[in-house]
Amino acid sequence: MSRSTKVLWPQRDVIAGHPALDFLNTVDDPGRSRRHNRLRDWPALMAWFEASGVLSRAWRELFETGESADRHARILHDILTLQQLFYEHVQAHVNGTPQVRLGDALNARLSQALGRAHLGQSGECMESGEYMESGKCMESGKCMEWRVASMSPSRWEDAIALEIEAFLRTHALDQVRQCDGCSWFFIDHGHGRRWCRPHVCGKRHLRKRKRASSTRLKP
């Protein structure tokens, strides 16, 4: 992992249990404002791709072949729009108002990504050099993987969209919990987890409790 990636996305911040949920956890927002998103520019997005494991450095370099800098702002805008759509879907479920079906906009983006992708057996990625690994499914006992076409104009968004599709297909949203101190999500395996990161929200809660206790003890 590069030094810039460690600074922007230290491994202790990759805590959700799935890249699709880590994609929602790019904000610093005590109080759940979601106003301060760390995906603020192209280097930050590239660092997130590396830290999350969605795209290796080799695949990022392949994807950037022939890429023009003037497209970066539009790509980032499209990715943040996808993030908001997925956030609204997960948040509704956590709030106790689950959506029976995906919203039209989110469904359309996932369907378009699947339409551009290729489903192949594990290992085809390195042999063909044309597709990258994303979601996985099992068929007849063989591992099958969705791959994004490396030359598709939508390849960056598609890489994340296929992670979201894989998550929704293989995980129950009933397993998803939201941190008690911020808007971050994570998969709870039944251990009663409350905090996204004990060193951040857990410590913040302890400080608040200590201050409240001190206030009560004052004459």
N, C-alpha and C positions, 0 to 999 in steps of 0.2 A: 504494500500500500504506500502511495507517495506521501511525502511530508505534507503537502497542501491538503490532501484528503484526510489525513489524521487530524489536522487542525480544524477543518470544516465539519467533518463527520467522524469523530472518534468512535472506535468500535463499541464503546460503552453506550453510545446513543442508538445503536442498531439493536433494538430490544423487542420488537413486536412479535417475532416468531415467523414472519413471512414478509417478503419484500413489498407486497401490495399494501400491507399495513404500515410498514416503514415509510412508504411513499406518502402516507398521510401525516407522518410524524416529523415534518420538516419545519415546524414552527416553534418558536420560543414564546410561550403564551401562558404564564401563570394567570389564572382567571378565565382561560378559554376564549380569549379575544381573537386568536388566530390572525393577528395583524402583522406579526413579524415573521415572515417566511424566509428561511435560509436559501431557498431556491431563487435567488435574486438576480443571478447572471449566469452566463454560460460556464465559466470555470466551476461555479458552485454545483451546477447540474451535472457536469462531468465527474466531479468529485463524489456526488451522491451515487451516480451509476456504479462507480468503482466500489464504494463502501458497501453498498447494498448487495453487490454481487449480480445485479441484473445484467450488466455488460462488463466484460473483462476489458483490460486496457487494449488488447489486440483487436477486439471487436469495435471498440470506440475509435481506434485509429482507422479501421476499415470503413466504418460508417462516415468518418469525416473526410474521406477521400473525395475530392471535388466539391466539398461543402463550402458555401460562401458565408462569410461573416454576417452579411445583411439578412440572412435567413434565421439567425440565431434568436433574435427577438420574437419572431413569429412562432418558431418552434417552442420556445419557452412559454409563450402565451398559451399555445394549444395544450401544452402539458399541464400548466396550472389550471386551465379550464377542466381538463380531465380529472385533476386532483379534487377540485371542488365538487364535481358531480359524484365522484366516488365517496367523498367525505359525507355528503348529504345522505347518501344511501346507508352508509354504516351508522351515522349518527342517529338516523331515524330508528334503526333497529335497537341501538343501545338505549334510546329514550323510551322504548316500549311502544313505538308506533311503527312497526316493521312494514315495509312496502311489499305488497303481494308480488309485484313484478318490478323489474328495473325501470327506472325512468326512461322516457323515450330517448333523451339525448345520450345518456350513458349506454343504453342498449345499442344505439346506433354506432357509437364509437367502438364498442367491443366487437360488434358484428363486422364492421368495416375492417378492423384489424385482423380478425379471423379470416375474412375473405382474401386478404393479401398474404396471409401466412401459408406455410407449408407444413404438413404433418408427416414426419418421417421417423424412422427408427433411430435410436440412440447411436451416435457415432457418425451419422450422415453429415452433420455439421462440418466436422473437420475434413471429411473426404471431399465434399463438394465445394466448400468455401463460399457458398452462396447464401446460406441461411445461418441464423444463430439460435441457440437454445433459449426457450422461455418456459411456457407451461408444460406440464407433463400429464399423460394419462396412461392407463394400462389397457392393452388390447391383446387378447389371446396369450396372456402371460409375458408379452414383450413390452418394454418401455417405449412409449411414443412421445415425441416432443414437438411442440409447436415452434417454428422458426420464423423469424422475421426476414423478409427479402432485403438483403443489404443495400440494394439500390433503390428501394421504394422511397419516395419523398417523405413518407410518413413513418420512416423506420424508427425514429426516436420515440415518438408517441406510441407506436405499435409495440415496442419492446415493453413498455409499462402496461399498456392495455392488455397484453397477453398474460402478464403477471396477475392482473386484477381478475381476468377471466378464469385463470387457473385457481386462484384463491376462492372465488365464488363457487367454482365447480367442486372443489375438494374439501372445503371447510364449512362448518355450520356457523352462521353469525351468532348463534347462541353462545359460542365459545369466546366471543370477542368482548373484552372489557375496556372501559375507559378509565384512565388515571383519575384518582380523586382530586388531584391538584392541577391538572391541565387537560388539554384536549387530546393527548396522545392515546393511541389504541394499542392493545396487545392481546395475544391469545392466552387465555387463562386455562390452565390444565387442572383446575379444580382445587388449587391451593389457597384460594382466598386472597390472591394478590391485589393490592390496592394502588401501588405506585408504579409509574413507568420506570423511573430510575430512583432508587433509594437515596443516592447521593445528591439528587436535585429536589424532587417533590417530597420525598420522604423527610429529608433534612429540613425543608421549608416548613413542613407540618409540625415537626418537633420544635422548631424555633417559635412558631405561633403558639403552640400549646404551653411552652415554657413561659412566654410573655404573659399569656392569659393567667397562668397560675400565679405568677409574680404579682399581677395586678390585683387578684383576689386576696392575696396575703397582706397587701398594704393596709395599714390602719385607716 
